[in-house]
Every structure is written in structure tokens, then in C-alpha cells.
């Protein structure tokens, strides 16, 4: 066995390959896992397989205590899960003879409700985006194409509640215009069909008719949404669009994930069945979807207090 084979690098690489091929995790998630476990190994001074074998539970708890000095509990929980999965994989595949992380607990997180726009704010956001796409004004064909793209992305995000990674992964063939549905590939490469309404249909039609060809470059392929260089759009660009449009509409600043929360809450407020929303959002657990019912209840209580003087 040479020095490279004794090093920790191939171990981490094997772990990431397992996550990518066997668990179906996205490249973005795999990069996060790699970064988290590499940071932990660096802090513990683990450079070889032998040193990995010598890691104990107290070492990992010391690492967690150190991390908590400069990261949030949410970030530490994510890092802890990554490290726990690394050691579980190492033990299962004979890389180590024990699993010191088996009893490692993630930090307790406060039960926070998802941040959402209310229905009026969501309407203002969509109307602002739509207005920016109306004909008129002296803009270049390229600028016009970007406006149409941004409007279509925003409308589709809110109409469907899909994740940003799912949006950027959409292809032209993912859209069924006749049925107003999109076929989405979610976590674990699981596919689901999600409906959307007339406003999103109009925005998509305008983008495909008058915008996409203007941005398309050699790397466009079948991608539904394109970036400035003509290839499939990047998640960071989509996040920037949502933040910018929220500022222009004068509504609270939100992320695309908060827009997903908003869509789920408004669907439940409108009477949608909990399991239907679960299927639409691609949640594997109904418990995850149930979080949004708490938001709806809080909004109901607020409206009740406003409407009833003796509330």
C-alpha cells in the first residue's frame, strides 16, 4: 500500500462517490459534504487511515464545541450529520473497525417557523415581476430576454413550490404545456409531476417565444432556463433574481426557499389537502409538510384578532 492509499483523501473520495452514485445526492450537496468532512478532519489533524481509526467520540465532541464558537447551530447540525455519515460509511465498508460518531448527537435547534410572504405580498411580488416584462421601454433584445426569463422563473417558483436546484435542472421537455405540468427531478433522483397555473404559463410562453433564443449559446442544450453566457442557468443567479425582485416590489427580502415556504402555506390556506401538498413539494415525510400548517394557524390567529374586536 503506497502513501496515497494510506492517506485520508481516497477515503473521503470513496465516501463522496457513494453519496453521488448510491444515494443520488446532487453535486451541490456532495460538495457541501466534502467541505464539511474535510474541515473536521483538518481540525482533528487526521491525515491517514490510521489516524482516522484512532478518532474517539470525545474528539468529535471537542470538534463540535470548537465549531460552535464560529458557526450557527443550524450549520453545526449539518456538519455533524456529514461527519456522522462519513464514519458510518467507513465502518460499514471496513475502512475503520469502529464508529465513534454513532453516539454523536446533533445540537438541538429551536422550533422556528419558516419565513413566508403573506398572500398580498406574494401578489405584489408577482405583479411587479409581470410588469417588468410588459412591452415598452428602450431596452436591448438581450435585456428584454433576461427580463422575460426572470419573470418566468419567479412565476414558476411560486406556482409550483419547487426547489432552486429543481428549477435549474428543468429541460424544455420537462414542460407539458397542454396539461400545464412540469416533470421535476428531486432529491434522490425521484421524479414527480407538478401542476402550474395560467400566470406561470403566460410567463413561460413569453420566455420561450421571445427570450430564450436571444440568450441561447453553444452550451444551451435542452435547458429550460439559461444564464447570460447561454448555458444552463446557475442556482446563484436564480437566488439573486429573487432577492432583486423582492426589493423592487417593496416586499420583505426572501430567498427562493422562503418563496417555496410561501407557496406551500398559501396552498394550505386555500384548502389544499396536506398529502397533495406533500406530493407537490416532493417531501418524503408528511411531518416536513406539516410544518407549514403551523404557519397557516399563526396567520389564521392573526386574521381572527384583526377581524373580531373581542378576540
N, C-alpha and C positions, 0 to 999 in steps of 0.2 A: 504494500500500500504506500503510495507516494505522499508527499506533504500536502498536495492539493486535496487528495481523498480524505486525509485526516482532518482537514480544515472544516470550519463551520459553514462555509459558503455553499458547498454542494448539498448540505443538509437542508438549508433554507431553500435552495433552488428546487429540491425534490418536494418539499412541502408546498411551495407555491404552484408547482406543476400539478400536484394532486388537487389543490383547490380549483385550479383552472379547468382541468380535464374531468375530474370525478365529481366535483361539486358544482361545476358550471358557473363559477363566480366570474364577474366581469373583470376586464383588465384594470379598471379603476379600483375596484375592491381589492384585487390581488396586489396592486401597488401599495395600497394602504396597509395591507397585512405585512408585506415585505418591510416597509418602513418601520412599522411598529415592532416587529420581532428583531430587526437589526439594531434598533435603538436599545432594546432591552439587553441584547447580547453584548453590545458595546459597553453599557453601563456595568454589567456584571463581569466584564473582562473575558468573556467566552470567545476563544479563537479556534478551539479544536473540539473534536468529538469527545475527547477525554474530559475536557473542562465542562462540556455540556452534561456529561454523565455525573459530574460532581455537584451540580446545582441542587440546592435543597429548598424546601418551602420557605424557610426563613430568609434566604437570599432573595426570593421573589417578592416576599412581603417588604423587604428593605427597598427593593427597586420601586414598588408601588408607593411607598412612603416618600421616596425621593421625587418621583414623578409628580406627586400631588402638590409639591411645592410650586410647580410652574404650569400645570395643566388643569383643566376643569375636571370635575368628577365624571362628566359625560365622556370626555376624551380618554380619561384613565380607564373607564369601563370598557371602551372599545379596544384599547391597547391590551388590557388584561385578557379579554376574550381571545385576541390574536395569539398571545403568548400561551394561553391555556391550550388552544388548538394545536399549536406547534408541538408542545410536549406530549400531548395525547397522540399526535401523529407519529412522533419519534418512538414512543413506547409501542404503539401498535405495529410499527414496521421494523422493530428490532434495532433501531438506532441507539436507544438507551434501554437500560434494564429496569428503570422505574420511572414513574411520572410524578415529579414533585409538584406540579401545578394542579393535580387532581382536586386538591382541597383548597385551591386558591379562589377566594370569593371576590366578585366584582364589588366596587363601592356602591353603597345604597344611594339611589338617585331619588330626588324629590318627585312626587307625582304631579308633574306640570302638565297643564293643558296645552294643546297645540295652538300657536298663534294663528288667527284667521282674520280675514276681512269679513265685515258683515255684508249682507246682500246688497245694500245700497252702495257700499264702497266697491264691491266687485263689479256692479253695474257701471259705476263711474270709470273704473279701470278699463273695462271692455269698450265703453263708448269713446273714451279718449283714444284708445288704440285704433278703433274703427275710423274715427275722424281723421287721424293722421294718414289713413290710406285713401281718403276721398280724393278724386281727381281735382287738380288745381294746384297752383303754386309753381314756382320755377325751380324745379329740381331735375337733376340729370337722370337718365334712364337707370343708372346704377343705384342712385339714392332711392329712386322710386321702387326698385326691386327689393332693396333692403327693407323699406317701409312695409311692403306687402308681405314679405317673409316674416317680419317681426309680428305683424298683426295676426297672421295665420298661426304662428307658433303660440302666441298668447291665448288666442281663442281656443285652440286645440287643447292646451294645457288645462284651462279652466273647464272646458266642456267635458273632458274625459277623466281628469284627475290622474293622468299618467305621470310617471317619474321623468326627470330630465333625461336620464340615460335611455329610457324607453323612447322618448321623443326623438333624440338624435339618432337612434337606431332604426327609425322608420324608413322604409323604402317606398318608392312610388307604388309598387304592387301591394303594399300594406293597406292601402286605402280602397275601400269598396264604396264608390260614390253613389251607386244605386241604392245601397242599403244604409248609407251614412254610418259606416263602421270602419274601425281600423283593427288590424291584427297586430297585437303587441307582443314582443318577446320580453318577458320579465325576468325576475331573479330565478336562477336555476334553469335558465333557458325554457321556462314554461311559457307557452303561448296562451293568449286569451283574446277574445273579440270584444271590443269596447265601442258602444254607440256614441255618436255626437249629433248635435243639433244643427238647425239651419244657419245660425250666425257663423259657426265654425265652417260649415260647408261653403258659404259665400266667400269667406276669407281664404280658404284653401283654393277654391276655383280661381280667385283673382291672382293668387300667388303662382299657381301652375300656368295660368293663361298669360299673365303679363309680367311675371317676375323671374321665375326660375331660369328661363333660357338666358336671361341677361347675366346671371351670376355663374352659370354652369361653366366649369373648366374641364380639363382633361381627366381630373380625378373625381368627377361628379358621380359617375356610375349611375346606380338606381336610387341614390339617396334622395329622400323627400325634401329635406332642408339643407341648404348649402351655406358655407361661410364665404367670406369676402374673397378668398382665393379660389373659389369654385369647387372645393371638395366638400365632403360631409361636414356639417357644422359641429363645432366643439361645444361641450357642455358649459364651459366658462362663458362663451359668447351668449348662450341662452340665459344664463343667470344674470349677466349684465343687462340683457334686454328687459328682463322682468323688473329689476331694480330701477332702471331708467324710466320705464313706462309707469311704474308706480309713482315716481317723483313727478312726472309730467301730469299725471291725473290728479295729483294732490291727495293721494290716499296714503295710509301708513306703509312704510317701506316693508316689503315682504320678499321672501325667497321663492323660487319655484316650488319648493317643498311646502311652504306655507300656502301657496296657491292650491296645491293638492289638498291640503287640510281644509281649505275654504270650500273647495268643490264637494268634498265628502260631507262636510257639515251642512251645506246648503241642500244637498240631495236628501239627507235625512230629515232636514227641516221641512222639505217639500213632500214628505210622506214615503220616500223610497224605503223598501224593505232592507233590513240590516244585511242579510245574506246577499242580496243583489249588489249592494254597495261593496261588500267584501269581494265578490267576484270581479266587479268592475275595477277595483283598485289593485287586485292581484295579491291580496293578503292571504297568507297560508293559514293564519289563525283568526277566528272570529273575534277573539279578545282584542286584537290590534284594532279592528274596525270599531269595536265598542267604545274606544277612547273618544270617538267623535260624538257619541251620544251624550257624553258629559258636557261637551261644548254646547250642544244643542239645548240641553237642560239649562245651562247657565244663561243662554240667550233668551230662553223662554221665561225664566225668572225675571230677567231684566225687563222684557217687554210687559210682563204682568205688572211689575211695580210701576211702570210708566202709565199703563192703561187704567189701573184701578187705584183710586185715591186712598182706599182703606187697605191696600195690600200690605 
